Amino acid sequence: MTRNLDPEDLLHELGVTEPEEIDLEAIAFHCNATVRYRSLDGCEARIIGHGDHAIISIDARSSHQRQRFSIGHELGHWMRDRGTAAFVCKKADMRRRWGYRQDPESKANEFSANLLMPRFIFRPAAEGMPITFDSVFGLADRFETSNTATAIRLVGFGSYPGMVVCHGLEGRNWYTPGPDVPSVIRPHRELHHETAAFGLLFGNQDVSRSMLVDADDWIDHRDAHRYTIYEHSISVSSDTIVTLLWWKDEAQLVDLV
């Protein structure tokens, strides 16, 4: 097998054309890595490699989606550090954003996302879909990925400009804009009290739906009050909210630059 293949090149080599064909254990075997499931303490996954062979251990107690992402993550280490790979990866490592940082854990996350949701399969599957969690749930079910990872992929490869924003009790944790969102357009650090996300986080609301809201409720820009934006928020834990923001009218983005 060719060493250090890009994830999409690897899938092309294996003849994968549909998300249902992305068999992580078979892909690992093709890369001379054996996947084992066991109870792991203090980490989500680990890999030990020697020469051309590796063993990937995955926490058997994790969700199916987490296990799949972890396998892709460890394969990312293996394909980049083949022959000397030895990594113990914790939950915090799996949460690092991909595409912006160059540290090994972020790059491994990027490899996993590109393997599980490759552009050449994901983009056609997401074409024309609104940037909502209804779209995310359907895609996540098909690709067997987490809602958060799928939401990030949707704003990256979807048909409309948008961003994913994560807030906790202390304010904004992170945000990921899509490629069509100018850098001057940023979400507020603190949640506005009129947003659905605020209601979800502080207990005034149990569920949310996609809705058109005033852009200045979300966007930190002097002219945001002149425009609207779509918001759809979900709870991913008792103290964490993830929100999709998107523009159906792209002309508003041009005006805000």
C-alpha positions as MATLAB code, in Angstrom:
seq = 'MTRNLDPEDLLHELGVTEPEEIDLEAIAFHCNATVRYRSLDGCEARIIGHGDHAIISIDARSSHQRQRFSIGHELGHWMRDRGTAAFVCKKADMRRRWGYRQDPESKANEFSANLLMPRFIFRPAAEGMPITFDSVFGLADRFETSNTATAIRLVGFGSYPGMVVCHGLEGRNWYTPGPDVPSVIRPHRELHHETAAFGLLFGNQDVSRSMLVDADDWIDHRDAHRYTIYEHSISVSSDTIVTLLWWKDEAQLVDLV';
ca = [
       0.000    0.000    0.000;
       1.148    3.525   -0.820;
       2.270    5.422    2.260;
       0.955    8.789    3.432;
      -2.049    8.913    1.114;
      -4.480   11.799    1.391;
      -7.831   10.526    2.784;
      -9.683   11.123   -0.467;
      -6.917    9.477   -2.488;
      -7.158    6.522   -0.119;
     -10.907    6.240   -0.710;
     -10.436    6.516   -4.469;
      -7.828    3.749   -4.293;
     -10.368    1.537   -2.530;
     -13.151    2.385   -4.996;
     -15.385    4.055   -2.401;
     -18.159    6.156   -3.972;
     -20.941    6.197   -1.329;
     -20.909    7.005    2.400;
     -22.236    3.537    3.201;
     -19.009    2.102    1.739;
     -16.717    3.918    4.203;
     -15.827    0.862    6.288;
     -13.290    2.118    8.828;
     -12.061   -1.281    9.945;
     -11.517   -2.395    6.332;
      -9.731    0.874    5.542;
      -7.514    0.414    8.604;
      -6.707   -3.140    7.500;
      -5.758   -1.784    4.054;
      -3.368    0.570    5.865;
      -1.839   -2.338    7.837;
      -3.572   -1.316   11.051;
      -5.717   -3.597   13.217;
      -8.650   -2.095   15.147;
      -9.455   -3.477   18.589;
     -12.250   -2.451   20.959;
     -11.585   -2.482   24.697;
     -12.249   -0.482   27.840;
      -9.765    2.382   27.974;
      -9.164    4.532   31.042;
      -8.343    8.194   30.559;
      -8.403    8.213   26.764;
     -10.699    7.738   23.782;
      -8.214    5.830   21.634;
      -4.567    4.988   21.199;
      -2.260    3.680   18.513;
       1.015    1.806   18.696;
       2.896    1.271   15.470;
       6.095   -0.536   14.637;
       7.498   -0.846   11.136;
       4.612   -1.277    8.718;
       2.037   -2.494   11.239;
      -0.060   -0.792   13.896;
      -2.700   -1.621   16.496;
      -5.467    0.910   17.079;
      -7.344    0.551   20.369;
     -10.782    2.183   20.637;
     -12.824    2.676   23.808;
     -15.631    0.105   23.584;
     -17.866    2.297   25.763;
     -17.919    5.240   23.333;
     -20.777    5.915   20.925;
     -20.630    4.411   17.440;
     -20.039    7.846   15.887;
     -17.245    8.612   18.355;
     -15.611    5.259   17.671;
     -15.647    5.917   13.923;
     -14.135    9.370   14.344;
     -11.514    7.952   16.705;
     -10.487    5.297   14.177;
     -10.119    7.994   11.522;
      -8.156   10.133   13.980;
      -5.694    7.348   14.786;
      -5.329    6.529   11.094;
      -4.401   10.180   10.637;
      -1.526    9.695   13.076;
      -0.530    6.447   11.379;
      -0.492    7.850    7.850;
       1.608   10.830    8.927;
       3.954    9.130   11.386;
       4.079    5.657    9.918;
       6.701    3.410   11.469;
       6.982    5.358   14.734;
       3.377    6.065   15.703;
       2.587    5.990   19.426;
      -0.249    8.258   20.522;
      -2.716    8.251   23.399;
      -5.640   10.510   22.470;
      -8.027   12.006   25.014;
     -11.498   13.487   24.516;
     -10.039   16.997   24.411;
      -7.810   15.991   21.481;
     -10.854   14.857   19.501;
     -12.535   18.234   20.045;
      -9.732   20.310   18.525;
     -10.776   22.213   15.431;
      -9.386   20.999   12.148;
      -8.204   23.041    9.198;
      -6.684   25.936   11.159;
      -3.967   24.452   13.390;
      -0.896   22.452   12.561;
      -0.432   20.449   15.773;
      -0.619   16.636   15.439;
      -4.015   16.242   17.127;
      -5.719   18.908   14.997;
      -4.220   17.422   11.845;
      -5.423   13.964   12.887;
      -8.927   15.386   13.365;
      -8.748   16.935    9.913;
      -7.700   13.587    8.436;
     -10.630   11.864   10.154;
     -13.166   14.435    8.931;
     -11.848   14.148    5.376;
     -11.994   10.354    5.575;
     -15.501   10.077    7.049;
     -17.035   12.968    5.066;
     -14.915   13.316    1.907;
     -15.658   16.335   -0.227;
     -16.378   14.333   -3.391;
     -19.169   12.428   -1.598;
     -20.357   14.975    0.980;
     -20.799   17.969   -1.323;
     -23.254   16.253   -3.716;
     -25.139   14.783   -0.739;
     -25.531   18.247    0.850;
     -26.282   20.167   -2.350;
     -29.226   22.551   -2.009;
     -29.854   21.711    1.647;
     -30.640   24.575    4.049;
     -28.050   25.058    6.770;
     -30.187   23.603    9.565;
     -29.911   20.760   12.028;
     -32.677   18.983   10.143;
     -30.187   18.754    7.272;
     -27.406   17.813    9.699;
     -29.383   14.976   11.285;
     -30.052   13.378    7.910;
     -26.442   13.697    6.769;
     -25.052   12.526   10.110;
     -27.242    9.442    9.943;
     -26.031    8.636    6.440;
     -22.324    9.275    7.111;
     -22.457    7.856   10.677;
     -20.856   10.967   12.127;
     -21.594   13.246   15.083;
     -23.961   16.185   14.693;
     -21.234   18.725   15.504;
     -18.718   17.309   13.015;
     -21.434   17.099   10.355;
     -22.549   20.679   11.019;
     -18.973   21.910   10.513;
     -18.794   19.959    7.267;
     -22.145   21.371    6.095;
     -21.032   24.985    6.453;
     -17.778   24.084    4.707;
     -19.254   22.305    1.704;
     -22.920   23.325    1.692;
     -24.776   25.450   -0.842;
     -25.247   28.526    1.368;
     -22.891   30.727    3.415;
     -23.013   30.019    7.114;
     -21.125   29.269   10.312;
     -21.209   26.962   13.324;
     -20.974   28.580   16.768;
     -20.545   26.851   20.120;
     -21.432   28.571   23.409;
     -21.098   27.471   27.005;
     -22.034   29.052   30.297;
     -18.940   31.273   30.154;
     -19.587   32.540   26.625;
     -18.451   31.521   23.165;
     -16.219   28.442   23.052;
     -15.434   28.460   19.338;
     -16.874   29.183   15.928;
     -16.193   27.907   12.420;
     -17.207   30.066    9.437;
     -17.836   28.671    5.992;
     -15.524   29.648    3.110;
     -17.963   32.284    1.804;
     -18.236   34.187    5.095;
     -15.906   37.229    5.223;
     -13.537   37.401    8.199;
     -15.088   40.706    9.372;
     -18.316   38.842   10.205;
     -17.949   37.314   13.660;
     -20.477   36.071   16.239;
     -20.838   37.773   19.616;
     -18.835   36.310   22.484;
     -21.881   36.365   24.759;
     -25.320   35.032   23.821;
     -28.034   37.633   23.273;
     -30.967   37.016   25.602;
     -33.448   36.939   22.694;
     -31.737   34.095   20.858;
     -33.073   30.533   20.924;
     -29.584   29.431   21.979;
     -29.871   31.524   25.155;
     -33.192   29.883   25.994;
     -31.734   26.420   25.486;
     -28.628   27.111   27.546;
     -30.326   28.747   30.506;
     -33.393   26.541   30.718;
     -36.140   28.740   29.317;
     -36.602   26.522   26.278;
     -36.364   22.782   25.589;
     -36.251   22.633   21.792;
     -35.414   25.001   18.973;
     -36.398   25.311   15.336;
     -34.844   27.099   12.410;
     -35.973   30.719   12.426;
     -35.246   34.065   10.803;
     -33.872   36.523   13.379;
     -32.288   39.966   13.509;
     -28.652   39.604   12.500;
     -27.425   41.891   15.289;
     -28.650   39.318   17.835;
     -25.747   37.206   16.606;
     -23.289   39.198   14.511;
     -20.757   41.660   15.908;
     -20.874   44.284   13.132;
     -21.998   47.913   13.205;
     -24.453   47.385   10.316;
     -25.825   44.006   11.405;
     -29.053   45.595   12.660;
     -30.052   46.256    9.052;
     -30.207   42.575    8.150;
     -31.581   39.167    9.131;
     -30.046   35.730    9.546;
     -31.311   32.181   10.048;
     -30.592   30.548   13.408;
     -30.981   26.915   14.454;
     -29.593   25.823   17.835;
     -29.375   22.493   19.674;
     -28.110   21.360   23.076;
     -25.174   18.953   22.858;
     -24.812   18.753   26.645;
     -26.293   20.386   29.734;
     -23.878   23.310   29.422;
     -23.091   23.491   25.699;
     -25.112   24.818   22.767;
     -24.179   24.522   19.101;
     -25.793   26.917   16.628;
     -26.003   27.035   12.851;
     -26.230   30.517   11.343;
     -26.773   31.024    7.617;
     -27.751   33.511    4.977;
     -30.222   32.630    2.237;
     -29.628   36.058    0.681;
     -25.897   36.212   -0.005;
     -26.151   39.890   -0.969;
     -26.346   40.751    2.742;
     -22.816   39.412    3.209;
     -21.518   41.639    0.445;
     -23.135   44.671    2.091;
     -21.529   43.899    5.449;
     -17.971   43.754    4.115;
];
